[in-house]
Amino acid sequence: MKTILFVEDESALQKTFEDTLKEQGYSVIHALDGETGLRLAKEKNPDLVLLDLILPKMSGFEVLEELKQDKATKHIPVIILTNLEDMQNVQKAVDLGATTYLLKSSYRLEEIVSKVKQALGETPFSQ
């Protein structure tokens, strides 16, 4: 079973995603702030990280940068899931090593699951 770390400060959104990802056969761990998310990524070595950018204690950009600079975690695909839509933020996340950049408001839950499957090298179900 593949493990996904979801770093998101909105607990209701975390719960929704967790339920959906578990239905798809994933194990989900979550963090409500960037500092905890980074620690869990290093401790648990998840197969994928879903990462918000606006987080308490440590921004998603800082978490992404640290993950990609650490030999032990740089291989983990990171999908940015945020409401920040300006191109400067998109480019910064990609430059730091994000696999995919998704706007929360632009994607349905099923589409995000499909992106997760793609990032994990699994065939997404047809839509």
N, C-alpha and C positions, 0 to 999 in steps of 0.2 A: 504494500500500500504506500503510495507516495504521500509525502507530507508537504503541506502548504502553510507558510507563515503569513498571516494577514496582519499588517501593521496599520491600524486605523483607529482614530480617536472617537468615532461615533459608534457606541456599543450596539445600537439598533441595526446599523448597517453590518457590523461584524456578525451579529446573530443570523441575519438573513443570508449572508454569504456562507457562513459556516454550515448552516442547514443544507443549502444547495450543494455545496462542495462535498459534504458528507454523503449526500444522496448519490453523487457521482463516484463514490468510492475512495475519496481522499480523506486523509487524516488532517485535521486543521488545528494549528496552534495560533494564538493571537496575542497581540500586544496593543495597549492603548496609547503608548507614547514611543518616540523614536529610540530613546535610551534602552528601554526594555526590549524593543524589537531587535536592536543590534545585538544585545546580549543573547537573546534567544536564537538568533541566526547563527551565532558562533557556537552556542552550546548544543543546539539540536540539529544543525546542518540540514535544513529542510531542502526539498527538491525544487522549491520555487518560493519566491517572496512576492506577495501583493503588497504594494507600499504606497501609502498616501504621502503627499509632500508637506502638508501643513499639519504638524504634529507637536504636542507638548514636549518639552525637555530637549529635543534634538530634532531638527528638520529632516524630512525625507531625503533631501539632497545630501545632508551630512551622513545619514545612514547608508545611502547608496554609495557614496564616495568611500566610506570605510569598508563596506562589504567588498567593493571591487579592488581595493588596495591590499586586502588580506589574502594571502595565498590559500588559506583554508576555506574562504567563502567566495572568492572571485568567480568561480565556475557556476554559482547559483544564478539561474535566470531571475531577473527582477522585472515585474510588470508594475509600472506606475499607474495608480488609479486615483485620480484627483479631480478637482474642479478648476484647477489652474490651466487656462487654455491659451495663454499667449505663447507665441512661437519661441520667445526667449527661454521660457521654462522648458518647453518641449526639447529644444536644442541642448540645453544644459543637461537635462536628464539623459538624453541619448549620448552626449559626449562623456558623461560619467559612467556609461555602461548599461543603461536600462535596455531591456529586450524590447519592450513595447510601452507605449504611452497611451493610456485610455482616459477619456473624460467621463466621469461618473454620469453626468447628465446626458451623454450621447449614446450610451450603450445599455441594452437590456441585459439582465442577469445571464440569460442563456448565451448571449454573444460574448460576455466576459468569460464564462466557463469554456466556450470554444477557444478563446485566446489562450486560456490557461493550458488546455489540452495541446494546442499548437506549440506553445513554449516548452512543454514537457516532451515534445516529440511524439505525441499520441494523435491519432486521427480524430478530429472533432466530428461529432455527429452532424449529419446534414441538416440544414435549416430550411 
